Amino acid sequence: MSRLGVAPTPRGIPRWKLLEGLPEGTPRVEYSNMEELHSVIEAQAGECYRDNTCSPFLIVLGIPDTVLEEFDSIYQDKGPRVSANIHEKTLIIETMVGHSHERLTQRIGRHVTEMLLQMGIRKELGELGAGRDETQGLVYVKEPDLSWVLDGEQWPTLVLEVGWSEKAEKLASDAHGWLETEGSATEVVITAKLDQDCAHIDFAVWELASEPARTTRSYRKSAQQTQRVEVSRKGGDITASSSLVVSFKKIFRREPAADQEGDLIFTKERLIDIAEWAWAEVGSELADYEQAG
């Protein structure tokens, strides 16, 4: 299921690279027909269930303009997540999502819901889950892990992207895509990168900021990482380097109107709870985090 959105203000040229940061060894296939692609997706997912070192992503080249309609005709609303640039005839399919990835996503979503309920404004900013978003012209097609949209609008102002097997560079590229692509109305992106080998999660907040264009005196909007918080376990203790703050004004496009309204604050305690939930099934298999240097 897709949602089409138009940005309220012009954005810059996106620094979104569809293939950036994918795991090494991610397979590539040429598109022939949807039935054959479905078989390849199922085989890739099965291999990843048996071998957790396998890349869950699949790169599909030479896709037709109708690929999303064909994909939806087979999977309806229950298919694997996709990203695409139809103009470049390239599609990325995430054939499966690991338990830690899902648990981290769910816990972050729960904390956002709790904060909105405490402010009495949950209905004003609704959780959309992983519904597909498409810019006009289908240059940017993406399904987030979670997203939140203002009542009466179609495009999310707040997006969550979680990474497990992919590199941090992919999450950064995704943030640039959400924030910079013409046709997007996203104001804030939260990224969360799970370490596969040790008990460590890297959280970040990305927002639009104005920077001068190189050839003119004008300014263009570009994505900037404005916050970064590390949560890690060492010697049995879990610590968070700081809290994480999501701007109320940006995601609601208005100032707080009541005493109970304000920024969404992921305190250290909240972030530790999120990490504990994500590690619940695999925590004993993860080494303690040893900071480099």
N, C-alpha and C positions, 0 to 999 in steps of 0.2 A: 504494500500500500504506500503511495507516495503523497507528498505534500509539496505544493509549488509556492514559493515565496518570493517577494520582491523587497529589496532593502530600502529603508527610508532615506538613506544617504549614500552617495557614491563611495565605492571602496577602491582600493588600489589594485594593482596587478597581483594576483595571488602567488605566493611562493609555495604552492602546494604541488608536490611531486608524488604522483600516484604510487609509484613503485618504491619510493624511498623508505628505508628502514625495515623492509620485510626480512624474515629470517633467511639465513643462507640456505641454499638448496630448495627454495620455494619453486615448485614445478611450474612450467609454462606449457600451455597447450594452444593449438589453433582451433578456433571455433568451426564446427561443421554443422551441427544441429543440436537442438536442446535435449533430445533424448540421449544422445551420446554424451553430452556435457553432464547430464544428470547422473549417468553411470560413473563418470570420472569423479564427480563430487562425492558420491557415496563411497567409492573405493578409497579416496583420499581421507575421508572422515574415519573409515574403518581402520586404515593404517595408523592414523594418529591416536586412536583409542588404544591400539596395541603398543605403540611406541611414542612416548611423550617427548622424544627428541625430534619428532617429525614436524615439519612446518604445517600448520593447519590451513595455510593460505594457498590459493590456486590462482595463477595469472592466466587469463584467457585473452588471446589476441585475435584480431580480425573479426570482432563482433559486429553484427548488423545493427542498424538503427532501432530495430524492433526487439532487441534482446531483452529489455526489461519486461515488456509485455509477454514475451514467450516464457521468461523465467517465472513470472507471476502466474501464468496459466498452469504451470506444473506445481508450484509450491504454495500458491494462494498467499496466506499471511504467515506461513510457518516455515519459510525457507531460511537458508543460511544468510548471514549478512553480506551485503555487497557494497563495493565502491566502484565508481566508473567515471571515465571521461569518454562519452560517446563520440566526440569529435576525433579523439585519438584511437577509437575502436579498441579500447582496453577496458577489461573488467577484472576486478579482484573479488574473489569469493573466500570468505572465512568459513571453511567447511565444518568446523566445530569450535566450541568455546569451552575451556577447562573449568573445573569446579571453582578453583580459587578466583579466577576471573569473574565468574558469575556471582560468587559470594561477596567479593569486593564491590561489584556494581550494585548489588541489592542493598548492601549495608549503607553505602553512600546515599542511595536513593531514600532509604528509611530515615536517615538523619535530616536530609533536606525536608522531607515531609513533616517530621517532628517540629522543625523550626518554623515552617509555614503555619502549622496548626497552632503553635504557641502565639504567633502573631495574628491569628484569625484571618489569614488571607490565602488559605490553601486553594480555594476556588479561583482566585485571580491568576494563579500561575499553576497550570496543570501539567502533570507528568505524562509524557507521551511515549516513554519507553524507546524502542529502537525503530520506530517508523522511519521509512526512507524519506529523505529530503532531496529535492531536485531543483537546481536553479533553472531559469528559463534558458533554453538552448541546450540543456543537459550537459554543460561543460563540467559541472560538479554534481555528482550523485553520491550520496553518503548515507549510511545508516549508523547513528551513534549508539553507544551502549545505553545511554539514557539521555533524555532531553526534556526541557520544560518550556512551555509556550504560554504567552499571555492570553487571557480569555478573549475570544473574538479574532485572534490572529492565527496564522497558519505556520509561521516559521519560528523555531525556538530562539529565545533570547539567551538561554543557558544550556550548555551541552556538556556531557561527560564522556570522555574517551579513556578506556582502560586498556593497558597493554600487559601481556604475559610473555608470549613467544616473540613478538615483534620488538624491534629496538626502540630506544627512546626517540631516535630521529623520526620514526614513523608517527609517534604521538605529536611531536612538534610540527611535522608537516600537516597532520590532520587539523591541528589548531589553526595553522595558517589558512588552510582551506576553508574552515568554518567562518573565520573572521574576515578574510580578505576577498573572497570570491564575490563578484558582482551578482546581485540577486539574493545574497544572504542577509539576514537580519540578526544574526547571532552577535551578542555583546560580550559574553564571557564563556570561556572554555576551561573546564577543570580536566586535567590529565592525571592519571595515576598509573605508574609503572611498577609492576611487581617484578622483583628479582627472582629468577628461576632457581638459583642455587643457595641463596641465604635469606634470612628473615629481614627484608628491607623493602620498603615501598617509598617511591619518590613521587610526591604530590606537587602539582604546579597549577597556577592560575594564569591564564592568557587573556589579554584584553587588547582592544584596538587603541593605538596611539598615533598621533600625527607626527610625521617626519617630513623634512623638506625633500621635494623631488630634485633629482640631480641636475636636470636641465632647465628648470624653471624656478620661480620664486614661490610657486604654489606648494601646498602641503597635501600629502596623500595619507590615507589610513593604512597602517600596517600592524600586524600582530606582534605583541611583545609579551614575553614572560615577565609578569609583574610580581609573582611570589613563588617561592619554592620551599617545601617542607619535607624533611626526611623523617620517616618513622622506622625504627630498627630495633632489633632484639640483640642484646649482648649480655652474657652471663645470667640469662633468665629474666632480665629486666627489659621491658619495652619502653622506649622513650620517643618523644616527638620533639623536633628541633624548635618548633613554634606553632602557633595557631595559623589557620588558613581563613581568609576573609573574602567573601563574595559580595560585591557592591550591590546594595539594594537599588540604588538609583539606576544602575546600568541594566539590571535584569527586569525591573519594573517600569523603567523609563519615567520615573517620577520620584519626588522626594518622599521620605517616610511621612505618613499623614497622622500617625498616632504614636503615643508613648511606647506601645509594645512593638511597633514596627522598627526595623533597622537592618543592618547588614546581616547576611547569613554567616555566622562565625563557627567554624569547625575548631573548637578548642582542642588543646592537647589531649584532653580526656576523650573527646569524641574521636579523634584520629587514632588513638590507641585502641579504642573499642572497634573501630573499623578494621584495623590491622589484625587484631585478635580473631575477629570473625572470618577474615579472609584466610588466615593461616590455620584455622581450626582443624582441617582435615590433613594438612601436609606439614604442619609446624614442626613435628618431631623429625621430619626428614630434611628440614632446612638447617644449614649451619648458621651459627650466630654471625652477625654482620661485623666485619673487620674493615674499618675505614682505611682506604688507601692513603699512603703517605704518613 
